[in-house]
């Protein structure tokens, strides 16, 4: 039994991997009925969870360091593309993930210009005040937003979002713009950014943004950010397995 469980768990190479019952059965060469029974047991024990996109690592597996492994994989996949975006835009580029109502910075690229931006790798910021955070919040269920922001919403500057209704309107606007979040002076005075989320079957995996003078034409940076998110998504999907077609596509 333990050998069969190990065969199955070894298929989930990354926290964002989602596999169907048929794929798991084929790759492990276990009977479909046996595979289904083991998967059900793993779901009940929180080692896996089951969604419309298939099976993925559950909270118990992620608690054993899977979350940090996922962050490392995301940083590694994004690193060359972040550098390229920084060179092309001559702006500071951020990579972050969502951690509740906050963002957690995984990477920051921008040479000397990065010194002038008050953010740091390993640091945090309130999500609703940043382009990165708003880009990820836009793809969460409204009920989750309501739960996180049931109390008074913190305002970092006079331009920050200050109410739940205003936040929902902003997130709706971001969705209508195909996920593009634009922020000017909401987190730091005089600074602005363009952010876009990396999306997986279960929601946002992270987000990428370019940061610069809030008075500049930030909208001109949108195509470059979109292309970078697509490139990182493709990098995350890269796998040495020949049956890559089994893995759902990420949407950026």
C-alpha positions in Angstrom: 0.0 0.0 0.0 2.8 2.4 0.9 4.5 1.7 -2.4 1.3 2.6 -4.3 0.8 5.8 -2.3 4.4 6.8 -3.0 4.0 6.2 -6.7 1.0 8.5 -6.7 2.5 11.2 -4.5 5.7 11.3 -6.6 3.6 12.4 -9.6 2.8 15.8 -8.0 6.2 17.4 -8.7 5.0 21.0 -8.0 2.4 22.6 -5.8 0.6 23.8 -8.9 0.4 20.3 -10.6 -3.1 19.1 -11.2 -3.7 15.6 -12.5 -6.9 13.7 -13.4 -7.8 10.2 -12.2 -7.1 8.8 -15.6 -3.6 10.4 -15.8 -2.7 9.1 -12.4 -3.8 5.6 -13.2 -2.0 5.6 -16.5 1.3 6.9 -15.1 1.4 4.6 -12.1 0.0 1.7 -14.1 -2.4 0.9 -11.3 -5.9 -0.2 -11.9 -8.4 2.7 -12.2 -10.5 1.4 -9.2 -7.4 1.0 -7.0 -6.1 4.5 -8.0 -9.5 6.0 -7.2 -9.7 4.4 -3.8 -6.2 5.6 -2.8 -6.8 9.1 -4.1 -10.0 9.3 -2.1 -8.1 8.3 1.0 -5.4 10.9 0.4 -8.1 13.6 -0.1 -9.8 12.6 3.2 -6.5 12.9 5.0 -5.7 16.3 3.3 -2.6 15.0 1.5 -4.4 15.8 -1.7 -7.4 17.9 -2.6 -9.8 17.4 -5.5 -11.1 20.2 -7.8 -12.7 20.4 -11.2 -9.1 20.6 -12.6 -8.1 17.3 -11.0 -6.1 16.3 -7.9 -3.4 18.5 -6.4 -1.3 18.6 -3.3 -3.4 19.3 -0.1 -2.7 21.3 3.0 -0.9 18.5 4.8 1.6 18.0 1.9 2.1 21.7 1.5 2.8 22.1 5.2 5.9 19.8 4.8 7.7 22.5 2.9 5.8 22.3 -0.3 4.9 26.0 -0.2 8.6 27.0 -0.1 9.4 24.6 -2.9 6.6 26.2 -4.9 8.1 29.7 -4.3 11.5 28.5 -5.3 10.1 27.0 -8.5 8.3 30.2 -9.3 11.4 32.3 -8.6 13.6 30.1 -10.8 11.1 30.1 -13.7 10.6 33.9 -13.5 14.2 35.1 -12.9 15.4 35.4 -16.6 12.1 36.9 -17.7 12.1 39.5 -14.9 15.6 40.6 -15.8 14.6 40.9 -19.5 11.5 43.0 -18.5 13.6 45.3 -16.3 16.1 45.8 -19.2 13.3 46.5 -21.7 11.3 48.9 -19.5 14.2 50.4 -17.5 11.9 50.1 -14.5 11.9 48.0 -11.3 10.2 44.6 -11.6 8.6 42.7 -8.8 7.5 39.1 -8.3 5.2 38.4 -5.4 2.7 35.9 -4.1 -0.5 36.5 -2.1 -0.5 35.6 1.6 -3.9 36.4 2.9 -4.6 40.2 2.5 -0.9 40.8 2.1 1.6 40.3 -0.7 5.0 38.6 -0.1 7.8 39.8 -2.4 9.8 36.9 -3.9 12.1 38.9 -6.2 13.0 42.5 -7.1 15.0 43.4 -10.2 16.1 46.8 -11.4 19.7 47.6 -10.8 20.4 51.0 -9.3 16.8 52.1 -9.7 15.7 49.4 -7.3 17.3 51.4 -4.4 14.7 54.1 -4.8 11.7 51.7 -4.5 10.9 51.1 -0.8 10.3 47.3 -1.2 12.5 44.3 -0.4 12.7 40.6 -1.1 11.0 38.8 1.8 9.1 42.0 2.7 5.3 42.4 2.7 2.7 45.0 1.7 -1.0 45.3 2.0 -2.5 43.7 -1.1 -5.3 46.1 -1.9 -2.8 49.0 -2.1 -0.5 47.5 -4.8 -0.9 46.5 -8.4 0.5 43.1 -7.6 -2.0 42.5 -4.9 -5.0 43.8 -6.8 -4.1 41.7 -9.8 -4.3 38.6 -7.6 -7.3 39.6 -5.5 -9.3 40.1 -8.7 -9.3 36.3 -9.3 -10.5 35.3 -5.8 -14.1 34.6 -4.9 -16.0 37.8 -3.7 -16.8 35.9 -0.4 -13.1 35.5 0.3 -12.5 39.2 -0.3 -15.4 40.0 2.0 -14.0 37.8 4.8 -10.5 39.4 4.6 -11.8 43.0 4.5 -14.7 42.8 6.8 -13.2 45.4 9.1 -11.9 48.9 8.3 -9.6 48.8 5.2 -6.1 50.3 5.8 -5.2 53.3 3.7 -1.5 53.9 3.0 -1.9 57.2 1.2 -4.9 59.5 0.3 -5.1 57.6 -3.0 -5.5 54.1 -1.4 -8.8 52.2 -1.6 -10.7 52.9 1.5 -13.9 50.8 1.5 -15.0 47.3 0.6 -17.4 48.6 -2.1 -14.6 50.6 -3.7 -12.3 47.5 -3.7 -15.0 45.3 -5.4 -15.4 48.0 -8.1 -11.7 48.1 -8.7 -11.4 44.3 -8.9 -14.3 44.2 -11.3 -12.5 46.8 -13.5 -9.3 44.7 -13.4 -11.2 41.6 -14.6 -12.7 43.6 -17.5 -9.2 44.7 -18.4 -8.2 41.0 -18.7 -6.4 41.0 -15.4 -4.3 44.2 -15.8 -4.0 46.2 -12.5 -2.8 49.8 -12.6 -1.9 51.6 -9.4 -0.8 55.2 -8.9 0.3 56.5 -5.5 -1.9 54.0 -3.6 1.0 52.3 -1.7 3.9 54.8 -2.0 3.4 58.5 -3.0 4.7 59.4 -6.5 5.1 55.7 -7.5 2.9 53.7 -9.7 2.9 50.2 -11.2 1.3 47.8 -13.7 0.6 44.3 -12.4 -0.7 41.0 -13.8 -1.3 37.7 -12.1 0.1 34.3 -13.0 -3.1 32.2 -12.8 -3.5 28.5 -12.3 -6.5 26.2 -12.0 -7.0 27.1 -8.4 -6.4 30.8 -8.7 -3.5 33.2 -8.7 0.0 31.6 -8.3 1.7 34.9 -8.1 2.0 38.3 -9.9 4.5 40.4 -11.8 4.7 44.1 -11.9 6.8 47.0 -13.2 7.2 50.0 -10.9 8.1 53.6 -11.7 7.1 57.2 -11.6 3.4 57.4 -11.0 3.1 60.3 -13.5 4.5 58.3 -16.4 2.5 56.5 -19.1 2.3 53.2 -17.3 -0.3 51.9 -19.8 2.5 51.6 -22.4 4.1 48.9 -20.3 1.0 46.6 -20.4 2.0 44.5 -23.5 5.5 43.9 -22.1 4.1 42.7 -18.7 1.6 40.5 -20.5 4.3 38.9 -22.6 6.4 38.3 -19.5 3.6 36.6 -17.6 3.0 34.3 -20.6 6.6 33.4 -20.8 6.8 32.6 -17.1 3.6 30.5 -17.3 5.2 28.5 -20.1 8.4 28.1 -18.1 6.4 26.8 -15.1 4.7 24.2 -17.4 8.1 22.9 -18.7 8.6 19.3 -17.7 10.8 16.5 -18.9 7.9 14.1 -19.1 6.8 13.3 -22.6 3.1 13.5 -21.7 3.1 17.2 -20.9 -0.3 17.5 -22.6 -1.8 16.0 -19.4 -1.1 19.2 -17.4 -3.7 22.0 -17.6 -2.5 25.3 -19.1 -1.9 28.4 -16.9 -3.7 31.5 -17.9 -1.9 34.8 -17.5 
